[in-house]
Amino acid sequence: MLPRNGADAGEELIATGRAAVGRLTKRTIDAAEIKAKDYFIFDDELPGFGVRVMPSGRKIFVLQYRASRRARRCTLGHYPALTVEQARIRAGKTLAQVWDGKDPSAEKQAFAAAPDVAALSTRFQDTHCKDRLKPSTRRQYVYLLDKFIVPEIGRIKVADVTRADIANLQHKLAKNPDRANKVMVVLSKMFNLAEVWGLRQDGSNPCRHLQKFKEVRRERFLTAEEMRRLGETLTMAEEAKLCSPYAIAAFRLLILTGARLGEIRDCKWDYVFLDRGIIRLPD
């Protein structure tokens, strides 16, 4: 049972001072004297409901209660932005939660300490991106996170991100379907890890059931005529010394192997086995 006047606040409350005034009213708060130290004025009708008077003159509505045998104090709002009766209603609703076995103050603290998407992005980059991805893929992930994801939903708590939030972001990127789909890949993986790390409930990935955009394939193969003209152009450039022989050799390797540009650009002699006619690229 909650004692009247918030007497459970303990030694800290005694040290800062307290007073009881019957029913807390606007007149009482307006007449409250400004002192060198902050102190409390408590209502005699609603247990634990009161106002904290600061040396600066600020007045803050508070509620003191016990939860799990521990004294708690939560802020209800600032006076006069919040009227006495509005604060009294808030205090009553909060006490009702306490009587139902909840601890609003602890829940509020837990929410404030909970990571937002920006913090999740940092952890995702420092662990998964750094340890599991190739450098080129990692750079792409970091770019998408910093350019599109964090600016849009970075301030939302990880546990509070909804499917609607993700769908809204997807819609904003609709003009570039390829980019939008890549962003969805990053988000889906990041929120899967959020579940693994205990930041969201299992099976709550907000990217689920959201369909990717249809992409226009831009890949095609050179025709025999185009291949002939390219070969002649490379030979002409080589004989006329119009560019580096290494660049010409790289183009020829790209044509012959079908490898990616970065794979040929970053190729090392350690990967080349001339006697077997192969290049073994590391994973």
C-alpha positions as a Python dict, from the first residue, in 0.01 Angstrom:
ca = {
    (1, 'M'): (0, 0, 0),
    (2, 'L'): (132, 346, -91),
    (3, 'P'): (181, 583, 203),
    (4, 'R'): (50, 935, 176),
    (5, 'N'): (272, 1229, 79),
    (6, 'G'): (530, 1006, -91),
    (7, 'A'): (700, 920, 238),
    (8, 'D'): (872, 625, 67),
    (9, 'A'): (1114, 854, -109),
    (10, 'G'): (1362, 790, 174),
    (11, 'E'): (1658, 985, 296),
    (12, 'E'): (1704, 1175, -29),
    (13, 'L'): (1361, 1329, 5),
    (14, 'I'): (1424, 1421, 368),
    (15, 'A'): (1750, 1584, 271),
    (16, 'T'): (1591, 1801, -1),
    (17, 'G'): (1289, 1893, 211),
    (18, 'R'): (919, 1829, 169),
    (19, 'A'): (588, 1981, 265),
    (20, 'A'): (225, 1875, 260),
    (21, 'V'): (-42, 2130, 173),
    (22, 'G'): (-371, 1943, 154),
    (23, 'R'): (-496, 1945, -202),
    (24, 'L'): (-231, 2072, -444),
    (25, 'T'): (-363, 2371, -640),
    (26, 'K'): (-245, 2636, -884),
    (27, 'R'): (-248, 2893, -605),
    (28, 'T'): (-24, 2671, -392),
    (29, 'I'): (229, 2624, -672),
    (30, 'D'): (233, 2992, -770),
    (31, 'A'): (295, 3087, -408),
    (32, 'A'): (575, 2832, -360),
    (33, 'E'): (889, 3003, -231),
    (34, 'I'): (1213, 2969, -431),
    (35, 'K'): (1488, 2834, -204),
    (36, 'A'): (1858, 2765, -231),
    (37, 'K'): (1787, 2393, -265),
    (38, 'D'): (1509, 2214, -446),
    (39, 'Y'): (1223, 2078, -240),
    (40, 'F'): (890, 1898, -281),
    (41, 'I'): (531, 1992, -210),
    (42, 'F'): (299, 1690, -194),
    (43, 'D'): (-72, 1653, -233),
    (44, 'D'): (-254, 1506, 70),
    (45, 'E'): (-530, 1347, -138),
    (46, 'L'): (-341, 1152, -408),
    (47, 'P'): (-53, 942, -266),
    (48, 'G'): (288, 1041, -399),
    (49, 'F'): (163, 1322, -626),
    (50, 'G'): (351, 1647, -587),
    (51, 'V'): (557, 1924, -740),
    (52, 'R'): (931, 1978, -723),
    (53, 'V'): (1040, 2340, -683),
    (54, 'M'): (1388, 2406, -821),
    (55, 'P'): (1629, 2686, -719),
    (56, 'S'): (1601, 2813, -1077),
    (57, 'G'): (1230, 2865, -1030),
    (58, 'R'): (1125, 2571, -1246),
    (59, 'K'): (840, 2361, -1108),
    (60, 'I'): (802, 1999, -1211),
    (61, 'F'): (516, 1762, -1133),
    (62, 'V'): (633, 1427, -993),
    (63, 'L'): (489, 1102, -867),
    (64, 'Q'): (656, 882, -608),
    (65, 'Y'): (563, 519, -559),
    (66, 'R'): (703, 179, -470),
    (67, 'A'): (761, -106, -715),
    (68, 'S'): (931, -433, -620),
    (69, 'R'): (1000, -281, -278),
    (70, 'R'): (1200, -1, -437),
    (71, 'A'): (1119, 368, -417),
    (72, 'R'): (1058, 524, -758),
    (73, 'R'): (1001, 878, -876),
    (74, 'C'): (881, 972, -1222),
    (75, 'T'): (834, 1309, -1388),
    (76, 'L'): (483, 1392, -1504),
    (77, 'G'): (552, 1725, -1674),
    (78, 'H'): (647, 2088, -1621),
    (79, 'Y'): (430, 2357, -1471),
    (80, 'P'): (260, 2567, -1611),
    (81, 'A'): (279, 2385, -1947),
    (82, 'L'): (90, 2113, -1761),
    (83, 'T'): (-191, 2224, -1535),
    (84, 'V'): (-242, 2083, -1186),
    (85, 'E'): (-550, 1888, -1291),
    (86, 'Q'): (-382, 1748, -1601),
    (87, 'A'): (-88, 1636, -1388),
    (88, 'R'): (-327, 1485, -1133),
    (89, 'I'): (-491, 1279, -1410),
    (90, 'R'): (-151, 1158, -1531),
    (91, 'A'): (-54, 1066, -1177),
    (92, 'G'): (-376, 868, -1132),
    (93, 'K'): (-317, 674, -1456),
    (94, 'T'): (41, 603, -1356),
    (95, 'L'): (-65, 477, -1013),
    (96, 'A'): (-319, 250, -1181),
    (97, 'Q'): (-31, 92, -1375),
    (98, 'V'): (164, 49, -1052),
    (99, 'W'): (-129, -124, -887),
    (100, 'D'): (-140, -358, -1189),
    (101, 'G'): (218, -462, -1110),
    (102, 'K'): (397, -240, -1361),
    (103, 'D'): (686, -2, -1303),
    (104, 'P'): (638, 300, -1536),
    (105, 'S'): (957, 472, -1426),
    (106, 'A'): (1171, 165, -1495),
    (107, 'E'): (998, 112, -1829),
    (108, 'K'): (1065, 474, -1923),
    (109, 'Q'): (1433, 436, -1831),
    (110, 'A'): (1457, 114, -2029),
    (111, 'F'): (1302, 283, -2330),
    (112, 'A'): (1545, 575, -2308),
    (113, 'A'): (1838, 332, -2288),
    (114, 'A'): (1713, 114, -2574),
    (115, 'P'): (1918, 150, -2895),
    (116, 'D'): (1781, 329, -3196),
    (117, 'V'): (1838, 231, -3559),
    (118, 'A'): (2145, 457, -3580),
    (119, 'A'): (2307, 261, -3294),
    (120, 'L'): (2204, -67, -3456),
    (121, 'S'): (2364, 51, -3781),
    (122, 'T'): (2692, 120, -3601),
    (123, 'R'): (2693, -225, -3440),
    (124, 'F'): (2598, -387, -3772),
    (125, 'Q'): (2890, -215, -3947),
    (126, 'D'): (3139, -294, -3670),
    (127, 'T'): (3051, -664, -3657),
    (128, 'H'): (2873, -815, -3955),
    (129, 'C'): (2995, -576, -4225),
    (130, 'K'): (3351, -573, -4097),
    (131, 'D'): (3386, -947, -4038),
    (132, 'R'): (3156, -1114, -4290),
    (133, 'L'): (3156, -904, -4609),
    (134, 'K'): (3403, -849, -4887),
    (135, 'P'): (3545, -495, -4904),
    (136, 'S'): (3336, -391, -5206),
    (137, 'T'): (3013, -524, -5054),
    (138, 'R'): (3100, -364, -4719),
    (139, 'R'): (3149, -25, -4884),
    (140, 'Q'): (2813, -59, -5056),
    (141, 'Y'): (2637, -151, -4730),
    (142, 'V'): (2795, 140, -4544),
    (143, 'Y'): (2696, 381, -4822),
    (144, 'L'): (2334, 266, -4817),
    (145, 'L'): (2319, 284, -4437),
    (146, 'D'): (2471, 631, -4411),
    (147, 'K'): (2298, 782, -4714),
    (148, 'F'): (1945, 641, -4700),
    (149, 'I'): (1865, 427, -4396),
    (150, 'V'): (1997, 620, -4096),
    (151, 'P'): (1878, 965, -4217),
    (152, 'E'): (1526, 826, -4262),
    (153, 'I'): (1470, 596, -3962),
    (154, 'G'): (1787, 637, -3753),
    (155, 'R'): (1611, 800, -3456),
    (156, 'I'): (1344, 531, -3421),
    (157, 'K'): (1401, 275, -3145),
    (158, 'V'): (1494, -64, -3291),
    (159, 'A'): (1205, -234, -3114),
    (160, 'D'): (958, 27, -3244),
    (161, 'V'): (1034, 8, -3617),
    (162, 'T'): (722, -109, -3800),
    (163, 'R'): (657, -255, -4142),
    (164, 'A'): (495, 77, -4231),
    (165, 'D'): (825, 258, -4156),
    (166, 'I'): (1013, 27, -4392),
    (167, 'A'): (742, 45, -4659),
    (168, 'N'): (755, 425, -4643),
    (169, 'L'): (1133, 421, -4695),
    (170, 'Q'): (1096, 173, -4980),
    (171, 'H'): (837, 400, -5145),
    (172, 'K'): (1069, 701, -5125),
    (173, 'L'): (1335, 503, -5315),
    (174, 'A'): (1092, 370, -5578),
    (175, 'K'): (1241, 584, -5857),
    (176, 'N'): (1556, 373, -5835),
    (177, 'P'): (1432, 10, -5799),
    (178, 'D'): (1780, -139, -5793),
    (179, 'R'): (1887, 86, -5506),
    (180, 'A'): (1559, 32, -5320),
    (181, 'N'): (1606, -346, -5341),
    (182, 'K'): (1963, -323, -5216),
    (183, 'V'): (1844, -112, -4921),
    (184, 'M'): (1584, -380, -4841),
    (185, 'V'): (1855, -648, -4841),
    (186, 'V'): (2061, -448, -4591),
    (187, 'L'): (1760, -374, -4370),
    (188, 'S'): (1640, -734, -4368),
    (189, 'K'): (1981, -864, -4265),
    (190, 'M'): (2026, -594, -4002),
    (191, 'F'): (1689, -662, -3838),
    (192, 'N'): (1750, -1037, -3846),
    (193, 'L'): (2063, -971, -3641),
    (194, 'A'): (1865, -738, -3414),
    (195, 'E'): (1655, -1043, -3322),
    (196, 'V'): (1970, -1250, -3262),
    (197, 'W'): (2108, -975, -3038),
    (198, 'G'): (1785, -961, -2837),
    (199, 'L'): (1685, -613, -2956),
    (200, 'R'): (1360, -733, -3116),
    (201, 'Q'): (1130, -1028, -3062),
    (202, 'D'): (1190, -1338, -3275),
    (203, 'G'): (1005, -1332, -3605),
    (204, 'S'): (940, -957, -3588),
    (205, 'N'): (1158, -845, -3881),
    (206, 'P'): (967, -544, -4023),
    (207, 'C'): (1093, -623, -4375),
    (208, 'R'): (890, -945, -4391),
    (209, 'H'): (617, -965, -4658),
    (210, 'L'): (741, -651, -4837),
    (211, 'Q'): (799, -732, -5203),
    (212, 'K'): (1101, -607, -5393),
    (213, 'F'): (1064, -392, -5701),
    (214, 'K'): (1096, -545, -6045),
    (215, 'E'): (1433, -449, -6188),
    (216, 'V'): (1516, -385, -6554),
    (217, 'R'): (1802, -614, -6648),
    (218, 'R'): (2080, -426, -6823),
    (219, 'E'): (2315, -717, -6889),
    (220, 'R'): (2382, -821, -7246),
    (221, 'F'): (2660, -990, -7438),
    (222, 'L'): (2870, -840, -7714),
    (223, 'T'): (2791, -960, -8063),
    (224, 'A'): (3062, -1119, -8279),
    (225, 'E'): (3095, -794, -8473),
    (226, 'E'): (3124, -586, -8155),
    (227, 'M'): (3385, -826, -8020),
    (228, 'R'): (3588, -798, -8342),
    (229, 'R'): (3579, -418, -8336),
    (230, 'L'): (3680, -411, -7969),
    (231, 'G'): (3973, -642, -8039),
    (232, 'E'): (4091, -425, -8326),
    (233, 'T'): (4059, -111, -8113),
    (234, 'L'): (4266, -263, -7833),
    (235, 'T'): (4535, -372, -8079),
    (236, 'M'): (4544, -26, -8237),
    (237, 'A'): (4570, 142, -7897),
    (238, 'E'): (4850, -95, -7798),
    (239, 'E'): (5054, -37, -8116),
    (240, 'A'): (5005, 340, -8101),
    (241, 'K'): (5079, 343, -7726),
    (242, 'L'): (4766, 544, -7659),
    (243, 'C'): (4728, 409, -7307),
    (244, 'S'): (4896, 188, -7050),
    (245, 'P'): (4965, -167, -7171),
    (246, 'Y'): (4837, -285, -6833),
    (247, 'A'): (4496, -130, -6900),
    (248, 'I'): (4480, -302, -7239),
    (249, 'A'): (4581, -633, -7081),
    (250, 'A'): (4311, -585, -6818),
    (251, 'F'): (4046, -535, -7088),
    (252, 'R'): (4159, -852, -7263),
    (253, 'L'): (4143, -1048, -6939),
    (254, 'L'): (3792, -917, -6875),
    (255, 'I'): (3683, -1030, -7221),
    (256, 'L'): (3846, -1373, -7195),
    (257, 'T'): (3742, -1457, -6840),
    (258, 'G'): (3412, -1279, -6785),
    (259, 'A'): (3543, -1178, -6440),
    (260, 'R'): (3435, -864, -6260),
    (261, 'L'): (3629, -542, -6306),
    (262, 'G'): (3743, -537, -5943),
    (263, 'E'): (3862, -897, -5962),
    (264, 'I'): (4092, -821, -6255),
    (265, 'R'): (4197, -479, -6126),
    (266, 'D'): (4303, -626, -5791),
    (267, 'C'): (4444, -949, -5929),
    (268, 'K'): (4786, -1061, -5798),
    (269, 'W'): (5048, -1293, -5945),
    (270, 'D'): (4985, -1526, -5651),
    (271, 'Y'): (4645, -1599, -5806),
    (272, 'V'): (4785, -1684, -6151),
    (273, 'F'): (4890, -2037, -6252),
    (274, 'L'): (5040, -1999, -6600),
    (275, 'D'): (5127, -2367, -6639),
    (276, 'R'): (4762, -2457, -6592),
    (277, 'G'): (4618, -2152, -6773),
    (278, 'I'): (4397, -2044, -6483),
    (279, 'I'): (4349, -1759, -6239),
    (280, 'R'): (4228, -1876, -5898),
    (281, 'L'): (4049, -1589, -5726),
    (282, 'P'): (4030, -1601, -5344),
    (283, 'D'): (3685, -1581, -5186),
}
